[in-house]
Amino acid sequence: MHADTQPPVWGEDVVTLAVEVLRVLADPTRLQLAGLLLDEEKSVSDLASQLDRPATGVSQHLAKMRMARLVSTRRRGTSVLYRVENDHVRQLVVDTIGHVEHLLDVVPAHHRPLREVT
């Protein structure tokens, strides 16, 4: 590192909002929901079924995630489909899980060949 290189200093508003985003994701159900929405849109009933949780609770979690702009929605007929808001949210979730896998596993799941991932 060069002596004249300074670490980034973010404004208080940026740090405060970043902490709030991380706080919303720091819930096991919401992190699981984000993971389920990384690659495809899903309805509340699909998500509730996959998590084996009541749809009302899943819906409440999704509302908090939507307020934090972690997920967005679109209507398809009478259904509302959820997806991660953007690639930044996707990368945040992927990197968080990847980091934890490195802490827990000798060979993390994201480094194993596809046939070995459990």
FIZAMI-438546 format. One record per residue (C-alpha): residue number from 1; x, y, z; residue in one letter. Coordinates in pm, 1 decimal, decimal comma, always signed. Layout:
<nodes>
NODE   pos         c1         c2         c3   code
NODE   NUM          X          Y          Z      a
...
</nodes>
This chain:
<nodes>
NODE   pos         c1         c2         c3   code
NODE     1       +0,0       +0,0       +0,0      m
NODE     2     +132,6     +344,0      -87,7      h
NODE     3     +174,4     +601,4     +187,2      a
NODE     4      -48,8     +848,8       +5,0      d
NODE     5     -334,5     +599,3      -35,3      t
NODE     6     -614,9     +665,6     +208,5      q
NODE     7     -889,4     +421,2     +305,7      p
NODE     8    -1239,1     +526,3     +202,6      p
NODE     9    -1432,1     +744,9     +441,6      v
NODE    10    -1806,1     +730,6     +386,8      w
NODE    11    -2057,4     +985,4     +500,5      g
NODE    12    -2269,2     +915,5     +804,7      e
NODE    13    -2584,2     +880,4     +593,2      d
NODE    14    -2419,4     +611,0     +378,0      v
NODE    15    -2294,4     +418,8     +681,0      v
NODE    16    -2630,6     +445,2     +858,2      t
NODE    17    -2820,3     +311,9     +557,5      l
NODE    18    -2563,5      +36,2     +498,0      a
NODE    19    -2602,3      -77,8     +858,6      v
NODE    20    -2980,4      -85,1     +814,9      e
NODE    21    -2952,9     -295,9     +497,4      v
NODE    22    -2725,3     -541,1     +678,6      l
NODE    23    -2962,6     -545,4     +976,5      r
NODE    24    -3253,8     -644,5     +751,9      v
NODE    25    -3048,0     -927,6     +602,1      l
NODE    26    -2926,1    -1035,9     +948,0      a
NODE    27    -3240,2    -1240,9    +1002,8      d
NODE    28    -3223,5    -1613,5     +918,1      p
NODE    29    -3556,5    -1618,1     +734,6      t
NODE    30    -3479,2    -1306,2     +532,6      r
NODE    31    -3134,1    -1432,1     +435,5      l
NODE    32    -3290,9    -1761,3     +323,3      q
NODE    33    -3553,5    -1569,1     +125,5      l
NODE    34    -3284,5    -1363,6      -46,6      a
NODE    35    -3102,4    -1684,0     -133,7      g
NODE    36    -3415,5    -1838,0     -282,6      l
NODE    37    -3468,7    -1527,9     -495,7      l
NODE    38    -3115,9    -1500,2     -636,3      l
NODE    39    -3186,9    -1665,7     -969,3      d
NODE    40    -3561,7    -1658,0    -1019,4      e
NODE    41    -3881,3    -1481,9     -923,4      e
NODE    42    -4112,6    -1654,8     -679,1      k
NODE    43    -4448,1    -1594,1     -516,9      s
NODE    44    -4508,8    -1577,1     -144,1      v
NODE    45    -4675,8    -1918,4     -151,5      s
NODE    46    -4378,6    -2073,0     -335,7      d
NODE    47    -4135,5    -1922,0      -86,0      l
NODE    48    -4346,4    -2023,3     +213,7      a
NODE    49    -4362,5    -2378,2      +83,3      s
NODE    50    -3987,5    -2397,3      +26,2      q
NODE    51    -3914,5    -2266,4     +377,0      l
NODE    52    -4200,0    -2459,9     +538,1      d
NODE    53    -4323,8    -2136,4     +696,9      r
NODE    54    -4663,7    -1968,4     +706,8      p
NODE    55    -4728,2    -1741,4     +408,1      a
NODE    56    -4827,9    -1452,6     +635,3      t
NODE    57    -4490,3    -1454,7     +809,7      g
NODE    58    -4302,4    -1484,4     +480,9      v
NODE    59    -4503,6    -1193,8     +345,1      s
NODE    60    -4409,5     -978,9     +645,2      q
NODE    61    -4041,0    -1057,8     +596,8      h
NODE    62    -4066,5     -973,6     +227,3      l
NODE    63    -4233,5     -641,3     +311,5      a
NODE    64    -3936,2     -546,7     +530,7      k
NODE    65    -3697,4     -653,1     +256,4      m
NODE    66    -3891,4     -449,1       +2,7      r
NODE    67    -3877,9     -140,0     +225,1      m
NODE    68    -3498,5     -182,9     +242,4      a
NODE    69    -3492,5     -220,2     -138,7      r
NODE    70    -3348,4     -569,3     -118,2      l
NODE    71    -3631,8     -720,8     -321,3      v
NODE    72    -3872,0     -589,8     -581,3      s
NODE    73    -4202,2     -717,3     -714,3      t
NODE    74    -4405,1     -751,3    -1028,7      r
NODE    75    -4758,2     -868,0    -1085,3      r
NODE    76    -4845,7    -1172,0    -1292,1      r
NODE    77    -5221,6    -1204,5    -1301,3      g
NODE    78    -5333,6    -1221,9     -940,4      t
NODE    79    -4989,5    -1323,9     -813,5      s
NODE    80    -4710,0    -1099,7     -693,0      v
NODE    81    -4364,0    -1227,4     -780,0      l
NODE    82    -4057,8    -1131,0     -579,0      y
NODE    83    -3695,6    -1112,1     -692,3      r
NODE    84    -3374,1     -963,4     -556,4      v
NODE    85    -3363,4     -594,1     -638,6      e
NODE    86    -3038,6     -588,9     -835,1      n
NODE    87    -2697,4     -744,6     -888,4      d
NODE    88    -2554,1     -561,2     -586,0      h
NODE    89    -2798,4     -734,1     -352,5      v
NODE    90    -2732,0    -1065,0     -526,4      r
NODE    91    -2356,5    -1023,6     -482,9      q
NODE    92    -2396,3     -920,2     -117,7      l
NODE    93    -2584,2    -1242,5      -41,1      v
NODE    94    -2351,0    -1463,9     -245,7      v
NODE    95    -2038,6    -1308,4      -91,3      d
NODE    96    -2177,5    -1333,5     +262,5      t
NODE    97    -2257,0    -1703,4     +226,5      i
NODE    98    -1927,0    -1763,8      +46,5      g
NODE    99    -1735,4    -1598,8     +329,3      h
NODE   100    -1912,9    -1810,0     +590,0      v
NODE   101    -1852,0    -2127,9     +390,3      e
NODE   102    -1480,1    -2047,2     +401,0      h
NODE   103    -1502,4    -2010,5     +778,5      l
NODE   104    -1679,1    -2345,9     +821,1      l
NODE   105    -1551,4    -2580,0     +548,8      d
NODE   106    -1213,7    -2696,8     +428,0      v
NODE   107    -1355,9    -2692,5      +72,4      v
NODE   108    -1656,8    -2459,1      +62,0      p
NODE   109    -1959,3    -2560,4     -143,0      a
NODE   110    -1897,4    -2284,0     -396,3      h
NODE   111    -1552,3    -2433,6     -473,2      h
NODE   112    -1669,3    -2793,4     -517,3      r
NODE   113    -1765,6    -2936,9     -855,8      p
NODE   114    -2141,1    -2911,5     -914,1      l
NODE   115    -2199,7    -3284,5     -868,3      r
NODE   116    -2053,4    -3269,3     -513,7      e
NODE   117    -2249,9    -2968,2     -384,4      v
NODE   118    -2501,0    -3070,9     -118,5      t
</nodes>
